[in-house]
Amino acid sequence: MTRAEFLTRLKRGLAGMPAAQIADIVADYEAHFNEAQEAGRSESEVAAALGEPERLAREQRAEQGVKRWEEAKNPSAAAGAIFAIIGLGAIDILFLLPLLMGVLGTLMAFFMGAIGIFAGGGFVAAVGPFAGPPGGPATAFLLGIGLMAAATALAAVTTLLTIWLVNGLVWFGRLHYRLLKPAIETQV
């Protein structure tokens, strides 16, 4: 593969990222080619040592997704980091994606359950005292408040578990990237 082919495929893999970031990444890889050319290596040797440009683009996307997650811990950044890491581990996707979807589905069910319990608690607190429950109106009101507090606790614990899951996926992606990076650096 020639330098031009390598850089074209790399740019295609980076499409959609900010132009300044693409320019910086491409400049880094052009520097690899320049240094190797000065050392007397051919373009095809350098391209082979660097690896597949699509894979390198996925690694760069994963790194950007992780940086965004670390800067702004919000659902959008979490989704971006998760999908970037899944894209990085394309081979692992057969194992990781079904497991991840099951865990995410369970977490979503807990969030929906917390919303339902909170709404039910609000209903019990608002309507229960007028329905003549056993124990009196105060019991119904306190039961409603208790349900709302339990729902809030469930949502908080689920949020913590979701953050731990995203951080675990970020760790996995970085481990994956670190395992590849030394091999790339020693060959160039």
ROZALUM-200462 format. One record per atom (N, C-alpha, C): residue in one letter; x, y, z. Coordinates in steps of 0.02 Angstrom, whole numbers, plus 50000, padded with zeros to 5 digits. Layout:
% residues N
AXYZ/...
This chain:
% residues 188
M500434994250000/M500005000050000/M500465006250000/T500275011049961/T500665017249957/T500445022050012/R500855027250019/R500705032450068/R500025035750053/A499905037349990/A499275040649971/A498675036249986/E498735029749970/E498185025149984/E498055024650059/F498595024050097/F498535023450170/F498185029650198/L498415035550179/L498115041750206/L497405042750183/T497245040650121/T496555041250097/T496095036750137/R496305030650149/R495885026050188/R495825028450260/L496365031350288/L496335033950356/L495845039750359/K495875044350312/K495405050050310/K494695047650304/R494575042550262/R493905039850254/R493655036950320/G494085033650357/G493895030850422/G493765036050475/L494075041950467/L493985047350515/L493425052050497/A493095050950440/A492565055450417/A492035056350472/G491835062550480/G491325064150531/G491625067250593/M492285066450603/M492615069650660/M492745076950641/P492885081250690/P493045088250674/P493665088650628/A493645093250580/A494165093850530/A494855094950561/A494895098850615/A495535100150647/A495835093750676/Q495415089550705/Q495665083250733/Q495905078650677/I495535078350623/I495735074250566/I496405076550540/A496485083050533/A497115085850507/A497705084050553/D497605084450619/D498135082750667/D498325075350662/I497825071050658/I497945063850654/I498315062150590/V498075064850534/V498395063450469/V499105066150469/A499215071950499/A499895074850502/A500365070250541/D500115067150595/D500525062450634/D500745056550591/Y500275053750553/Y500445048050511/Y500875049950452/E500795056050426/E501245058450374/E501955059050401/A502015061150464/A502675061650496/A502995054750502/H502595049650516/H502865042750518/H503155040950450/F502795042450398/F503035040850331/F503665044850315/N503695051250334/N504285055350320/N504895052750357/E504815051050421/E505375048450460/E505625041850432/A505175037550412/A505365031050385/A505715031950317/Q505485036750278/Q505785037950213/Q506505040450222/E506615044750271/E507285047150286/E507735041450310/A507435036350342/A507825030550365/A507925025450310/G507635026650251/G507745022150195/G507225016650188/R506665017150222/R506145012050217/R505645014050163/S505345009150132/S504855010450079/S504175012050109/E503745015050068/E503075016850090/E502675010650109/S502765005250070/S502374999150085/S502594996050151/E503244996550168/E503474993950233/E503164997950290/V503155004450283/V502875008750335/V502135007350343/A501775006950287/A501055005750290/A500914998950323/A501314993850306/A501214987350337/A501364987550412/A501874991350432/A502054991950503/A501524995650542/L501225000650511/L500705004450546/L500065000450555/G499914996150509/G499304992050513/G498754994750468/E498174992150479/E497604994150437/E497375001150456/P497305005550406/P497085012350420/P496395012650451/E495955008150432/E495275008050461/E495305006650536/R495745001950555/R495825000150625/R496105006150664/L496595009550635/L496885015450667/L496355020950675/A495925021750625/A495395026650629/A494905024950685/R494745018450692/R494295016450747/R494615017850815/E495285016650820/E495625018150883/E495595025550899/Q495695029750849/Q495665036950860/Q494955039150880/R494455036250848/R493765037850866/R493625035650938/A493875029850957/A493765027451026/A494105032151075/E494705034251060/E495055038851105/E494685045451112/Q494415048051058/Q494025054251061/Q493385053251101/G493055047551092/G492455046051131/G492595045651205/V493155042651223/V493355042051293/V493505048951321/K493865053151284/K494015059951307/K493375063851319/R492895063151273/R492265066751281/R491895064351343/W491905057751357/W491585055051417/W491915057751479/E492585058251479/E492935060651538/E492805068151550/E492705071951497/E492575079051503/E491855080551524/A491385077051495/A490675078351508/A490325071651519/K490195070051581/K489875063651597/K489115064451589/N488895063651527/N488185064151512/N487985058251468/P487345056951459/P487125051151419/P487395051251347/S487435057051317/S487685057451248/S488415055351245/A488825057851292/A489525056051293/A489615048651310/A489195046051354/A489235038951371/A489085034651310/A488555036351274/A488385032551214/A488945032951162/G489235038951154/G489785039751107/G490385035451125/A490545035351190/A491115031251213/A490975023851204/I490375021751220/I490205014651214/I490245012451141/F489935016251097/F489935014251026/F490625014750995/A491025019551016/A491715020050990/A492125014051013/I492035011951075/I492415006251100/I492164999851067/I491514999251057/I491264993351022/I491534993250950/G491574999050919/G491874999350852/G492604997450853/L492964999150906/L493664997350912/L493744989850916/G493344986750956/G493394979550965/G492944975750917/A493024977050852/A492584974050802/A492584966450806/I493144963450822/I493174956150829/I492804953850892/D492864957850943/D492544956151007/D491794957351006/I491544960450954/I490844962450952/I490374956450957/L490574950750931/L490144944850934/L490034942651006/F490514943951049/F490454942151119/F490174947951161/L490454953851149/L490314959651192/L489614962551180/L489404963151119/L488774966551105/L488164963151136/P488074956451128/P487494953351161/P487514954151237/L488094953451266/L488164954251338/L488004961351358/L488274966151321/L488164973151336/L487434975051328/M487104972651276/M486404974151266/M485974971251322/G486144965351346/G485774962451402/G485854966651465/V486464968851479/V486584972951539/V486234979751531/L486294982851472/L485964989251462/L485204988651466/G484934983151440/G484204981951445/G483984981351518/T484384977851557/T484224977051628/T484254983851664/L484774987751650/L484824994351681/L484234998751661/M484044998451597/M483465002351574/M482825000151609/A482754993551620/A482174991051655/A482154993651728/F482734993951759/F482764996651827/F482575004051828/F482815007851778/F482615014951774/F481865015651764/M481585011751719/M480865012151707/M480475009951769/G480725004851803/G480405002651865/G480415008151918/A480985011651923/A481035017151971/A480535022651954/I480455024151890/I479975029251870/I479265027051888/G479105020751875/G478445018151892/G478305018251966/I478795016152006/I478705016052079/I478635023252105/F479025027852077/F478975034852098/F478285037652083/A478035036252023/A477365038652004/A476835035452049/G476905028952062/G476425025552106/G476445028352176/G477055029852201/G477115032852267/G476785039752270/G476875043652217/G476555050252214/G475795049552214/F475545044652178/F474825043552176/F474565041552245/V474925036852278/V474715034652345/V474735040452394/A475265044652390/A475325050252436/A474785055452425/A474595056352361/A474095061552346/A473375059152357/V473215053052337/V472525050652337/V472385046252398/G472895042752423/G472805038052478/G472465040752540/P472645046652564/P472315049252624/P471565050252617/F471325051152555/F470605052252544/F470225045852531/A470575040252526/A470255033852509/A470075029852572/G470215032352629/G470045028852691/G470435022452701/P471105022752697/P471495016552703/P471535014152775/P471705007752784/P471815005452852/P472425009052882/G472365011352942/G472905014952974/G472825022452969/G472365024652928/G472215031852924/G472585035352868/P472415041652859/P472705045552805/P473465046452811/A473715047152872/A474435048152882/A474835042052857/T474555036152869/T474895030052846/T474935029952769/A474405031652736/A474405031752663/A474905036852637/F474905042752667/F475365048052646/F476095045852655/L476245042952714/L476935040752728/L477135034852683/L476655030452668/L476795024952621/L476985027652552/G476605032652530/G476755035752465/G477445039052465/I477605042652518/I478265045852524/I478815040452526/G478685035052561/G479175029552565/G479305026352497/L478765025352458/L478845022552391/L479245027352346/M479115033752353/M479485038652313/M480225038752332/A480375038052397/A481065037852420/A481415031452396/A481065025852398/A481355019652373/A481495020052298/A481045023152261/A481155023952189/A481755028352175/T481835033652214/T482405038052206/T483055034352221/A483055030252273/A483655026252289/A483805021252234/L483295018052207/L483395013252152/L483685016752091/A483435022652075/A483695026452018/A484415028552030/A484585030452091/A485265032552106/A485755026652100/V485565020952127/V485995015052122/V486065012952049/T485535013252011/T485565011451940/T486015016351902/T485985022651919/T486425027651888/T487155026051904/L487305024351965/L487985022551984/L488225016351944/L487785011351939/L487965005351901/L488085007051827/T487695011451800/T487785013551730/T488455017051722/I488625021451768/I489275024951764/I489845019951770/W489785015151815/W490305010051822/W490365005951758/L489805004451726/L489815000751663/L490185004651609/V490025011051602/V490365015151552/V491105015651567/N491275016751631/N491985017051649/N492335010351636/G491995004851648/G492284998251633/G492404997351558/L491934999651518/L492034999151445/L492605003751422/V492665009551453/V493225013951437/V493885010551456/W493905007351514/W494505003751534/W494664998251485/F494154994451464/F494244989051415/F494524991851350/G494244997451327/G494485000451265/G495195002851271/R495365005851327/R496055008151336/R496535002251340/L496334996951374/L496754990951377/L496854988251307/H496324987951269/H496354985551200/H496824989951159/Y496774996451168/Y497185001151131/Y497915000651153/R498035000051218/R498724999551243/R499064993251218/L498684987851211/L498984981751186/L499214982451114/L498854986451075/L499034987451005/L499564992850996/K499534998051036/K499985003751026/K500725001951031/P500954998051081/P501664996451083/P501894992651021/A501474988350994/A501664984650934/A501724989350875/I501304994250872/I501334999150817/I501965003350823/E502115005650884/E502695010050893/E503355006450881/T503405000150898/T504034996650889/T504174994950815/Q503644994550776/Q503744992750706/Q503884998850663/V503705004750685/V503785010650643/V504485013550647/
